[in-house]
């Protein structure tokens, strides 16, 4: 029996007889020579079979192959620079492992609604495979970045009794006899407490926002990474963000060239993503936008169109700093230079918009308590969070980066729904 290998391993075995388990993508035949293109998750391979070179029953099996049939191929690996991966397989044996009858997603054009109903099958397409591999690379880069810099991963709860962001975007459920619980909008409040124990920490997991939004960059369930650093102010926080985003982009450029090519993503714009990023205060941004014809007024949060205007033509992301206090969450540190604002930043990626929101946290007990009361939040739910300011308060900062938006930006994908295997949106819960 020949050794069974993955397609990605074949270039090192030119001249050898091997076996490959895979799925059929396409077949074609001149009548005398047949071609099968298969995939196994690690790469793509073309197998070639000559009608005169094989038994009649093998040729008959070849002619009966259909899209997405699972097969076992045996043959000799032959180097060919023109072939995917640089090798072809000269076929000597073919076994059908699992037939596929009338696979619903054909090479013709299909509408998005049709494809989303069949997301479990659409994932097999070349484009979706490329997106999932780049997402994997982004996730691995995130973990490697923080591991290399001495951060500790802290897993924060998904069910919580505290509101981290807007009360209007909560998914709630009854929690036994203890009242309401909420699906976490953020792990930040918990990871803040952990940084008092460990210094540099991060949490990484799914988060939930019940926003009734149908934009190309919103999901109701998404993955977010949230680092928190003790004794770091807002400026240090932005420097960490610059290093972090640049590291992720460089990693994808280095290791996922083939996938970017499959997506027809021009890598040139991404090569400019290095520190320092551009910076502008919220107040100056509003003035600039008004000069560009926007009807935004000071005090309002920036919309998608405003973000697009601010980043148009930029070669790397832009930090918009120090938003109005009333437009941001209760935990952000009041700006001593302008008490109307808080020490925070949004990192806007050219062509997409916000991928990071970050801030220095309010470390003054009385100011934080006043903000909790001003926003009408249940004070008793935040006793543990206020304790962080009672017992050895300290300057600290952190941010949250959305994985799906980051993948969307890096890959140039028009809609965020393709950047996660099973997107959850206000109008989609199946499959």
C-alpha angles and dihedrals in degrees: 000000000000119000113268111232138175116248093247089061096053100089089069091055103056109157094022128114109238143161128234129192111208149132125264116246101173141346133198136174140194090201093259102043126041131200127201122188112200138174133204103181094266097068149315128281137186117213120197124206128184116211092219093048099059139051117273092247092057091052089048091053089049092053090050095054117121134190113292096010108150112232145175113226125194126188149103120303111233124190113237120164091203094057126088107273091008097276141083130199120234099213122229101157135025129186127180109225099176126005122223118208120197098340103210099222107069129177090266122097116281129188120249094245090055092049095046091054086056097040091135088064098032088064088074094066120107093245094050092047089053091050093049091049092051090047088052090051092050091050092048091047090052092054093044093049093056095039091054090051098050100256120152120223112233119188111220126200123271091201110060141164094212130080113230100180134003116349088218093068100054129124105211136192137176111263108207109271095334099083126239127000126189135213105248117264088189140355091217101106091054095042089053089063091048093055088062086061101037107021099222118039143151139192124209126189149092120318131188134219121178092208115153091222128138099184125133091253105046131095129170091220119036141149121255134181115209121187122188125194128196118227092013121126130204094276092052088047092057092047089055090050091052092051092045098050092043091051092052094048093047090050093054092046090051101043107025105049093127093051093048087051091051087055091046088235113162105227095200097088090050093054089070093059099110132121136308101056122200117270136202133162119243090243092054090044091056091050090049093049092048088053088054092054101266118145092216116136127206110272098038123106117248117262129215092265091051091050091049091052093049094050098039109128095004118139095212140013124300128223115217105197139199107014123194113284093236093056094056141061123284096248098064119112117253112246107243090204092056116011090197087072139050132227099257143118141206116208109217119199116212111255095016116041132221117024097155136036117189143162149168106258125238105258097178111098097209095046092048093049090049091053092050090051093044091056093048094241119159102265094202091062092061102050091109091049092050089051088071087067094042097056114048102330115203142176110271139162141187146159144209125234119196111224096205095050090047091052090045091054097044093048097039090233112170096217130035093222091082095056096073127049096239112018120205115210133161089263099037131067099138134121 
